[in-house]
Amino acid sequence: MMRYYLDFEKPIQELELKIEELKRLSNGQDLNITAELEKLEQKAGEMRDDIFSRLTPWQKTLLARHPDRPYTLDYINMLTDDFMELHGDRRYSDDPAIVGGLGSIGGTSIVIIGHQKGRGIKERINRNFGQPQPEGYRKALRLMKFAERFNKPLLTFVDTPGAFPGIGAEERGQAEAIAENLMEMSRLRIPVISIVIGEGGSGGALAISVADRLYMFEHSVYSVISPEGCAAILWRKNGDLDTGEFERAAEALKLTAQDLLNFRIIDDIIPEPPGGIHRDPKAAAKMIKATILNTIEELGNKNIEKLIEERYKKLRRIGKFSKQEY
């Protein structure tokens, strides 16, 4: 299968293509090129480690959107073998941009909800490129209440450019649906865990990520607006914007996992396999599983009233204020 490379990965691509070519040439042939292959693979690994150790915020944004990066359903399939998807908001329709249902992870029954972008043009259009409508958020809320009713921990996977801003979505109460989720999630009487697996955009991400523990993958992003949207508002005058302005906006937004951990908005960073999650999804799933089970055990030992109080205080601590005299 052909691997998709981002622009900053081109030096790695050249080496890896050379490695693949050598492997093809040696297939079935009496050629002793093992030493050469090992040398090239070591060089490729060192180059990959070097490039990924100094990614810019804009490069991390592109990596978070990588088309081969696992989505919610990929993680569900890797983490559970008994997942039952539940559909519909019981008011309007089912929104494929939000998936959710009941499954078990490591023997623990859990409700899982997440954004789903879709693979291939047909599925992406069907799932609206992971941009939920109001009915998607109302479906998510229905499943949250289901989890609370049956005392199941809640796990959410965040991966969306944002809530869909279309006229129909606004007419059906997009803002109200997001606001209600924020309010209800803040007082759910169950442990809530959220993981940003790719792109966490604006209120569309917030609507399923009010949690007791909020984690981000190493190269994921989480922000009030996309770098492109930010750049368009601030600097578009006449003509198109260029990559330099996107890079400038991404830097200013402080949207990386490392920035957000420093601001104490997230609780921890989940490391990614070398070269990003898309290179080893199973290793990433193992990391997620360990994080989920450890967190469920930690939160499950807390009194529910204390859990809600700590969630409230956690939200109130976000942001810094200074008093100025005029």
Sequence and secondary structure as in RCSB ss.txt:
>XXXX:A:sequence
MMRYYLDFEKPIQELELKIEELKRLSNGQDLNITAELEKLEQKAGEMRDDIFSRLTPWQKTLLARHPDRPYTLDY
INMLTDDFMELHGDRRYSDDPAIVGGLGSIGGTSIVIIGHQKGRGIKERINRNFGQPQPEGYRKALRLMKFAERF
NKPLLTFVDTPGAFPGIGAEERGQAEAIAENLMEMSRLRIPVISIVIGEGGSGGALAISVADRLYMFEHSVYSVI
SPEGCAAILWRKNGDLDTGEFERAAEALKLTAQDLLNFRIIDDIIPEPPGGIHRDPKAAAKMIKATILNTIEELG
NKNIEKLIEERYKKLRRIGKFSKQEY
>XXXX:A:secstr
      GGGHHHHHHHHHHHHHHHHHTTS    HHHHHHHHHHHHHHHHHHHTT  HHHHHHHHT TTS  HHHH
HHHH SS EE    SSS   TTEEEEEEEETTEEEEEEEE   SHHHHHHHTGGG   HHHHHHHHHHHHHHHHT
T  EEEEEEES S   HHHHHTTHHHHHHHHHHHHTT SS EEEEEEEEEEHHHHHTT   SEEEEETT EEESS
 HHHHHHHHH SSS   HHHHHHHHHHHT BHHHHHHTTSSSEEE   TT GGG HHHHHHHHHHHHHHHHHHHH
TS HHHHHHHHHHHHHTSS       
